[in-house]
Amino acid sequence: MAQEHPETTTPPTSADGAIDFNELMRKYDSESAFRIFSGWLAKLVMLVALAMSCFHFYTSGFGLLPAQHQGAVHLAFTLLLTIFLYPASKKSKKDGVPWYDVIVALLGVCASMYLVVNYMTLIERSGLPSTLDLVWGFILIIVMLEATRRISNPVLPCLAIVCLLYCYFGNMLGSHRGFSISRIVNHMYLGTEGVFGTPLEVSSTFVFMFILFGSVLEKTGVGKFIIDISLALAGWASGGPAKVTVVASGIMGTVSGSSVANVCTVGMFTIPLMKSVGYRPHFAAAVEAAASTGGQIMPPVMGAGAFIMAQFLGWPYIEVAKAAIIPALLYYTAVLIQVHFEAKRLGLSGIARENLPNVWHLLKSRGFLLLPLAAIIYLLVAGYTPLMAAFWGIIVSIPLSWLNKETRLTPKKLVEAFESGARSALGVACACACVGIIVGTGTLTGLALRIAGGIVDLSGDQLLPTLLLTMCASILLGTGLPTTANFIVTSTMAAPALKLLGVPDIAAYMFVFYFGIAADLTPPVALAAYAAAGIAGADPMKAGVTSVKLALAGFLVPFIYVYNPILLLVNATPLPMLQATVTSLIGVYLLSMATIGYYNGYLSWPMRIIAMGGALGLLIPGTITDLCGLAALVFIYFWQRFTAKPRQATTATNQEET
């Protein structure tokens, strides 16, 4: 066995030598570093989580409470579970809840429920809060910031605190007249543009139900089925396991909404499989990271950010999902082509067909597991709200699971799914409540418009520099914020700058959404790539750089649909849309050649530069640029056909070089 490099990540293993999934999640996903209880305390947490899921399930099907009530109950459950499950520090008690955490959790619950109990009284004295109102508001903000710090990291609560300080001290900066503590607390706690604003409203409705739907579906064994069906469809092809990874991780990512969780769930199986057929560890890790991260931009679910985007736009959710189809297609096409070229370059084969599951047998025995997803898509297209679609998706999943003994949702499994759903929603709920303060600061002080104006001034009223600045801001924020929080912050602070320059709203929001997600792949803090490297036993930085290369289409396509919004179905007519889609697909094909350095044989650096130029020509809208890009493809084809070395000769050279 080759000696391991010191910079290489060693995957955490259990006593039997297998990769320890839970330890891996704890290392790379802060939401997985929770306390593990036993006895009555475990039952108490389970009952609270079950009650939270039941509350949301019932209200989604039989009628929501008033928005502030719904958000307050949602936040009360969230604060109680978060403070109980997540220790204040690494030195805190791990197997129990200290007395001070009990007090903090109860204060958070009381401060949230105060709005529900005194709802009519608060309406009657709207704008004239009492001292007690302000005290409970102050307590809620403190507890919420602490809960967010525990479950994610200090970046988001620190950003919220900076915003609160800006509200109070802004007059010293000459930005605004300054606001009193009572005015700030009143706006953030009692208003509908602070903690209980749109982000928490979406978290307490659409987001929670889709997370719950994903948990229920996972308990039926849909994850294993997706991997098996992907193996049956693509495992036999050249470099088949990597193609399986792209397909399986893309499908799973639409439901999970978390890059790291998707990497750890699917990657435990796919990364060793890729290594077994000859892919290098860092490349296997990069494929998993790029495919899992892209799941958040893949319709129909697209992670929690898409629901908030629909709310901000005032659009039906299905319209946002339809707008995302072509960019997601370009992203995954690029990743698939690159793993294909890499397999051809290294001379890798697929898995023998006799060692693969039979596709028809899989569909007959477990194909019904995909029906809940199909039902959700149908309901969304038919005009139902995402809330009702998720509700009926769960309803449909339960009887369907009983068609096979292995997939059957027993009462025990259903309870586990509801508990898991509540736990999985805590991070998003805390982030949405915390980011409400940032949004509230923008509405109270006009900060968002000032930032937007500053970005436009800094870029000299030019669109391309504005896009570059916005991209950097989105990636930078994404390194410390969950995707949902990152999207809300950038859509509030940065996206308005694009709108000022005439970019359509959907293109502006999609732009910051894409680059917020890209932060999971971008070193030096590339959590999805690092988690995949942990499974692969690869150098994390090398895996991160390679994952950026594989996801390069995800970095270029947002610029393209800003200049050519037809890719987002904005003012789309059939012929121009067809031209834009086809030329973009050929463009990502050339882009894949340039990044991997292979077509029908090894591509020299001059040929790779020509391929990259052709890719950009095809991706940039315009008939002349499209013709230049096609000319580059034709030139490379005939150059290789008549002058390149035979593939057999170059394969040995490439393997020696790598």
Summary of the structure (lengths in Angstrom):
residues: 658
radius of gyration: 25.3
end to end distance: 18.7
largest distance: 84.0
contacts: 2453
relative contact order: 0.11
helix: 76%
strand: 1%
